[in-house]
Amino acid sequence: MTEYSYFMPPEWAFHKATWLSWPHRLETWPGKFGPVPAVFVEIISWLSSSEEVHINVLDEAMEREVYALLCNSRHEQIQLERIFFHRIPTNDAWCRDHGPNFVFRITDGRVEKIIVNWEYNAWGEKYKSYADDNAVPERIASLLQLPFVSPGMVLEGGSIDVNGKGILLTSEACLLNPNRNPSLSREEIEHELCRYLGIEKVLWLGDGIVGDDTDGHVDDMARFVNETTIVIAVEENPSDVNYEALQANLKRLQRYTDLYGNPFKVLKLPMPSPVYFNGDRLPASYANFYIANTVVLVPTYRCSQDFEAIEILQECFPERNVIGIDCSDLVWGLGAIHCITHEEPELLGA
């Protein structure tokens, strides 16, 4: 029997491309869908200055519509020759969670890029229609003629982050929620993560931020910015609803160590001023940034903390241009930049 080993590169590893799914579900942004395509165009424009951009669309009509929007874009950095469309239907736009998890598989010293086809159930079946979203990784594997493996476990991309040196960051609130994998224990979940992502240790955070319908995705709380450094969203106001959970997560991170017993460098990211929709708190967070080859795109929310967050992240990524993208409208859909993007690493030397 052939023995395989797997490795998931960290997000800052060199990308071949970024994948997105074009937004079309009006109910995701109730009464606020109008500004959303323009936010996608801005994000895609910056990404195209960095690498290829692959966009899933429903059909030819949507492809023509999106291409026209991009052609009419006033963003000088856009590079249309790097943008590609694929008629892969989706139920919604959250490509981080339904998109392909690209990893490298090593067999007898030979390395190939494959897709891990995790199950997707719309964050514990919070939404009824998700069959097309769940089929996206397999359809992209067919399109790219890449092998894929299907572990049979529910896992969303926004629920995990890796440092490329054996460590994975996640949250108990999400991965241990019975609406995902009720038949699997913590140890069994860790085993599957280690097997298919090539990690050796899982760092567990606790509860997520208020308003996050994903049950606590880690990409709204804490992220690796290099092999030894983690940035974490921290609320300093004791009267804020996110204060206790985020302070507790900070204390956990400060106790964690790498595979060799070394503590991580932990940097605090501020939380933005609260953003509301119909009286409900939205999951606005600067931790939902995306690392591309030459740029880092950071969600901003029209408040003074925007500048501090960009400054902190620019220090973390001195060789990349850190760009703020106004996500005040995008976050009405309960997600931001990291939620809509999914990296495809380049298999160097291939």
Secondary structure, 3 states (H helix, E strand, C coil): CCCCEEECCCCCCCEEEEEEECCCCHHHCCCCCCCHHHHHHHHHHHHHCCCEEEEECCCHHHHHHHHHHHHCCCCCCCCHHHEEEECCCCCCCCHHHHCCEEEEEEECCEEEEEEECCECCHHHHCCCCCHHHHHHHHHHHHHHCCCEECCCCECCHHHCEECCCCEEEEEHHHHCCCCCCCCCCHHHHHHHHHHHHCCCEEEEECCCCCCCCCCCCHHHCEEEEECCEEEEEECCCCCCCCHHHHHHHHHHHHHCECCCCCECEEEEEECCCCCEECCEECCCCCCCCEECCCEEEEEECCCCHHHHHHHHHHHHCCCCEEEEEECCCHHHHCCCHHHHCEEEECCCCC
